Amino acid sequence: MNNTFNVAQSLAENGIKVYPLSAGSKIPVAGSHGEHDATDDLDTIKRWFNYNPNFNLAINLQTSRLAVVDLDNHDNGTNGVQNYSKYIRNHGNSYVDTLKTYTESTPRNGLHIFYKLNHDLGNKDIQLMPGVELLTGKVTIAPSFIAKFNKGYRAEYQGFQSLTNDNVQPLPEWIVDLVKDAKQRTSNPATVYENYQPGQKRWTGRLLDGLVHGAPKGDRNNYLTQLTGKMFRVGADSDSIYNLLVFANSNCEPPLPDHEVNSIFGSILKKNGGR
């Protein structure tokens, strides 16, 4: 058996459901049912690779309760790795910490960042930002390859030897928020409000809640940094953002000194073009 079989066996032993692809491609094997054939049954997997040891491999993410943030480098110059890295840096250490999860480098210098799927997000690919998609249906696991990154903007991505249940973080709530924003943007604006049910909490509702939640000592800086970034993302005026930031800080225990609040605001303002 080749290395791809070993990967398939390791995944199956972790309850991750896989299925074969035609050799050298992302196309399901002729006559198969693609992701619907995905299994963690070792005998079935062994039969596949006895038949053709050169099969590529894919994961049915939905049945495996996994999600993948797919960062691509497109021919049109869109660089998902750079866009995603910049976005995360703009939101502080708590966002950077969510990158400490199983990550694979893809053949075209992209990345697949794996998370445990703890929400029902359907099984369609969702574009979060240019060059960045959230995959919840299926993903090719080979010919992707494992890599550690030691320099440049890739330094924050952590490399692991194999995908297991132990080296995958839960899908962060901030990514779930991006998904909800993306779905709302692509839906018919009229139906967004027609389908609203009392009691549903939208992204704006969560943002408003965040303004009054406050944070304890040790979490205040990250809390206010993330909140400021969110307010800039929704296009609020800088004066409004500053006043709301001061209000949010007043709910912290104890509030940060004024000069630290000004530093947070100034840093995020600069990253958003100083408007």
C-alpha positions as a printed NumPy array, in Angstrom:
array([[  0.   ,   0.   ,   0.   ],
       [  1.212,   3.535,  -0.735],
       [  1.253,   6.603,   1.474],
       [ -2.254,   7.684,   0.427],
       [ -3.637,   4.446,   1.811],
       [ -1.797,   5.102,   5.069],
       [ -3.409,   8.544,   5.216],
       [ -6.83 ,   7.025,   4.511],
       [ -6.326,   4.42 ,   7.231],
       [ -5.244,   7.051,   9.775],
       [ -8.241,   9.238,   8.97 ],
       [-10.669,   6.335,   9.216],
       [ -9.26 ,   5.35 ,  12.597],
       [-10.212,   8.843,  13.744],
       [-13.765,   8.471,  12.448],
       [-13.134,  10.708,   9.433],
       [-15.009,   9.475,   6.373],
       [-13.063,   9.3  ,   3.108],
       [-13.697,   8.291,  -0.499],
       [-11.437,   7.654,  -3.513],
       [-10.713,   9.996,  -6.413],
       [ -9.343,   9.084,  -9.8  ],
       [ -5.547,   9.011,  -9.843],
       [ -4.043,  12.48 , -10.262],
       [ -7.359,  14.328, -10.109],
       [-10.184,  15.624,  -7.946],
       [-12.756,  13.609,  -9.905],
       [-14.548,  10.719,  -8.171],
       [-13.753,   7.243,  -9.462],
       [-15.824,   6.282, -12.507],
       [-18.906,   4.337, -11.47 ],
       [-18.694,   5.486,  -7.852],
       [-21.031,   7.808,  -5.961],
       [-18.366,  10.279,  -4.922],
       [-18.796,  11.704,  -1.426],
       [-21.819,   9.469,  -0.876],
       [-19.405,   6.512,  -0.76 ],
       [-17.383,   8.08 ,   2.042],
       [-16.68 ,   5.675,   4.897],
       [-14.404,   4.978,   7.823],
       [-14.655,   1.227,   7.326],
       [-11.078,  -0.039,   7.048],
       [-11.922,  -3.155,   5.035],
       [-13.71 ,  -1.072,   2.394],
       [-10.822,   1.387,   2.184],
       [ -8.311,  -1.437,   1.83 ],
       [-10.307,  -2.894,  -1.086],
       [-10.195,   0.463,  -2.864],
       [ -6.434,   0.685,  -2.686],
       [ -5.903,  -2.97 ,  -3.492],
       [ -7.84 ,  -2.271,  -6.686],
       [ -5.83 ,   0.867,  -7.48 ],
       [ -3.048,   2.004,  -5.144],
       [ -2.788,   5.301,  -7.071],
       [ -6.189,   6.661,  -6.108],
       [ -6.307,  10.181,  -4.751],
       [ -8.328,  10.764,  -1.607],
       [-11.073,  13.085,  -0.405],
       [-13.007,  13.651,   2.806],
       [-16.753,  14.008,   3.166],
       [-16.572,  16.964,   5.526],
       [-20.258,  17.075,   6.385],
       [-20.503,  13.478,   7.609],
       [-17.13 ,  13.813,   9.349],
       [-18.264,  16.988,  11.163],
       [-15.368,  19.005,   9.784],
       [-14.981,  22.317,   7.965],
       [-12.056,  23.689,   5.956],
       [-11.021,  27.272,   5.334],
       [ -9.62 ,  27.104,   1.792],
       [ -7.063,  29.785,   0.921],
       [ -6.321,  29.949,  -2.804],
       [ -3.933,  31.864,  -5.037],
       [ -5.885,  32.597,  -8.206],
       [ -4.522,  33.362, -11.67 ],
       [ -6.202,  36.79 , -11.53 ],
       [ -3.824,  37.841,  -8.761],
       [ -6.168,  37.234,  -5.834],
       [ -4.109,  35.897,  -2.932],
       [ -6.317,  34.263,  -0.315],
       [ -3.401,  33.537,   2.025],
       [ -2.419,  37.201,   2.183],
       [ -6.02 ,  38.425,   2.462],
       [ -6.802,  36.018,   5.294],
       [ -3.55 ,  36.747,   7.118],
       [ -4.155,  40.5  ,   6.944],
       [ -7.714,  40.094,   8.198],
       [ -6.573,  38.013,  11.169],
       [ -3.748,  40.366,  12.078],
       [ -6.215,  43.247,  12.163],
       [ -8.222,  41.5  ,  14.872],
       [ -5.677,  40.622,  17.516],
       [ -4.154,  37.568,  19.191],
       [ -7.422,  35.742,  19.844],
       [ -7.956,  35.46 ,  16.082],
       [ -4.34 ,  34.392,  15.508],
       [ -4.753,  31.657,  18.125],
       [ -7.515,  30.062,  16.048],
       [ -4.865,  29.212,  13.431],
       [ -3.283,  26.688,  15.79 ],
       [ -5.197,  23.875,  14.182],
       [ -4.381,  21.196,  11.598],
       [ -3.282,  22.847,   8.344],
       [ -2.208,  21.499,   4.958],
       [ -0.424,  23.215,   2.132],
       [ -2.085,  22.666,  -1.235],
       [ -0.239,  22.126,  -4.533],
       [ -0.703,  25.728,  -5.745],
       [  0.709,  27.413,  -2.636],
       [ -2.647,  27.645,  -0.941],
       [ -3.74 ,  26.326,   2.439],
       [ -6.457,  24.098,   3.867],
       [ -7.156,  24.977,   7.511],
       [ -9.237,  22.309,   9.262],
       [-11.777,  22.823,  12.058],
       [-14.353,  20.733,  13.872],
       [-17.758,  21.7  ,  12.528],
       [-19.946,  22.618,  15.484],
       [-22.674,  24.408,  13.503],
       [-25.12 ,  23.452,  10.766],
       [-23.843,  25.518,   7.835],
       [-25.074,  23.303,   4.99 ],
       [-22.725,  21.675,   2.497],
       [-22.061,  24.431,  -0.032],
       [-18.8  ,  26.327,  -0.389],
       [-19.12 ,  29.836,   1.057],
       [-16.881,  32.72 ,  -0.028],
       [-15.779,  34.64 ,   3.056],
       [-13.486,  37.119,   1.268],
       [-11.516,  37.191,  -2.011],
       [ -9.565,  33.951,  -2.324],
       [-11.031,  32.535,   0.896],
       [-13.818,  29.957,   1.043],
       [-15.299,  27.859,   3.813],
       [-15.762,  24.257,   2.675],
       [-18.335,  22.167,   4.518],
       [-19.202,  19.549,   1.885],
       [-16.029,  17.833,   0.695],
       [-12.305,  18.449,   0.315],
       [ -9.375,  16.753,  -1.4  ],
       [ -6.899,  15.448,   1.189],
       [ -4.342,  14.174,  -1.321],
       [ -2.347,  15.409,  -3.242],
       [ -2.281,  18.118,  -0.584],
       [  0.832,  17.846,   1.533],
       [  1.818,  18.606,   5.097],
       [  4.189,  21.479,   5.659],
       [  5.547,  23.699,   8.414],
       [  6.083,  27.353,   7.641],
       [  8.972,  29.215,   9.175],
       [  9.02 ,  32.68 ,   7.663],
       [  6.952,  35.512,   6.248],
       [  3.193,  35.778,   6.576],
       [  2.865,  32.   ,   6.821],
       [  4.68 ,  31.791,  10.142],
       [  1.427,  31.688,  12.109],
       [  0.16 ,  28.548,  10.394],
       [  0.923,  25.442,  12.394],
       [  1.898,  22.161,  10.714],
       [  0.987,  18.738,  12.052],
       [  1.941,  15.233,  11.002],
       [ -1.576,  13.873,  10.538],
       [ -5.197,  14.933,  10.825],
       [ -6.672,  13.6  ,  14.071],
       [ -9.418,  14.618,  16.444],
       [ -6.778,  15.964,  18.802],
       [ -5.167,  18.563,  16.552],
       [ -8.306,  20.242,  15.179],
       [ -9.877,  23.209,  16.926],
       [-13.628,  23.903,  16.904],
       [-14.733,  26.303,  14.168],
       [-14.305,  29.802,  15.682],
       [-17.388,  31.912,  16.248],
       [-15.905,  34.778,  14.242],
       [-15.79 ,  32.534,  11.159],
       [-19.424,  31.567,  11.773],
       [-20.203,  35.302,  11.831],
       [-18.436,  35.729,   8.469],
       [-20.527,  32.879,   7.052],
       [-23.743,  34.495,   8.228],
       [-22.66 ,  37.819,   6.739],
       [-21.829,  36.142,   3.42 ],
       [-25.171,  34.355,   3.274],
       [-27.015,  37.557,   4.026],
       [-25.115,  39.435,   1.303],
       [-25.98 ,  36.847,  -1.324],
       [-29.624,  36.498,  -0.355],
       [-32.387,  38.66 ,  -1.792],
       [-32.448,  41.792,   0.387],
       [-36.252,  41.735,   0.426],
       [-36.48 ,  38.145,   1.641],
       [-33.946,  38.799,   4.39 ],
       [-36.577,  40.825,   6.198],
       [-39.606,  38.833,   5.027],
       [-38.075,  35.682,   6.547],
       [-37.124,  37.32 ,   9.814],
       [-38.631,  35.722,  12.902],
       [-38.873,  37.523,  16.26 ],
       [-36.099,  36.379,  18.561],
       [-33.593,  35.658,  15.784],
       [-30.25 ,  37.288,  16.55 ],
       [-28.538,  38.71 ,  13.507],
       [-24.912,  39.832,  13.168],
       [-25.865,  43.399,  14.077],
       [-27.613,  42.144,  17.193],
       [-24.487,  40.29 ,  18.287],
       [-22.426,  43.426,  17.651],
       [-24.761,  45.499,  19.813],
       [-24.602,  42.879,  22.547],
       [-20.819,  43.049,  22.374],
       [-20.875,  46.757,  23.139],
       [-22.34 ,  46.145,  26.588],
       [-20.767,  42.797,  27.509],
       [-17.484,  44.261,  28.7  ],
       [-14.471,  42.131,  29.579],
       [-12.434,  41.324,  32.689],
       [ -8.844,  42.338,  33.282],
       [ -6.576,  40.401,  30.906],
       [ -9.171,  40.201,  28.113],
       [ -9.954,  43.89 ,  27.713],
       [ -7.436,  44.694,  24.981],
       [ -8.483,  41.81 ,  22.699],
       [-12.165,  42.486,  23.384],
       [-11.944,  46.163,  22.416],
       [ -9.675,  45.463,  19.424],
       [-12.098,  42.906,  17.976],
       [-15.075,  45.145,  18.637],
       [-13.413,  48.111,  16.923],
       [-12.573,  45.982,  13.886],
       [-16.177,  44.822,  13.602],
       [-17.477,  48.395,  13.711],
       [-15.101,  49.437,  10.934],
       [-16.188,  46.408,   8.863],
       [-19.828,  47.488,   8.906],
       [-18.806,  50.951,   7.637],
       [-19.539,  53.108,  10.683],
       [-18.036,  56.602,  10.798],
       [-14.79 ,  56.857,  12.741],
       [-16.301,  59.392,  15.196],
       [-19.17 ,  57.011,  15.947],
       [-16.781,  54.108,  16.363],
       [-14.623,  56.028,  18.818],
       [-17.607,  57.062,  20.942],
       [-18.933,  53.486,  20.991],
       [-15.464,  52.189,  21.855],
       [-15.333,  54.512,  24.865],
       [-18.782,  53.259,  25.883],
       [-17.735,  49.601,  25.517],
       [-14.623,  50.258,  27.589],
       [-16.779,  51.694,  30.374],
       [-18.357,  48.23 ,  30.722],
       [-14.974,  46.554,  31.294],
       [-13.871,  45.654,  34.807],
       [-11.909,  47.808,  35.336],
       [-11.928,  50.045,  32.226],
       [ -8.671,  50.493,  30.329],
       [ -6.89 ,  53.846,  30.702],
       [ -7.831,  56.42 ,  28.065],
       [ -4.42 ,  56.302,  26.381],
       [ -4.762,  52.533,  25.774],
       [ -8.233,  52.984,  24.286],
       [ -6.843,  55.728,  22.032],
       [ -3.994,  53.428,  20.982],
       [ -6.423,  50.626,  20.025],
       [ -8.593,  53.024,  18.051],
       [ -5.628,  54.634,  16.3  ],
       [ -4.154,  51.273,  15.296],
       [ -7.396,  49.975,  13.764],
       [ -8.122,  53.344,  12.157],
       [ -4.726,  53.286,  10.43 ],
       [ -5.32 ,  49.747,   9.14 ],
       [ -8.609,  50.919,   7.633],
       [ -7.079,  53.754,   5.684],
       [ -7.279,  56.428,   8.369],
       [-10.818,  57.393,   7.397]])
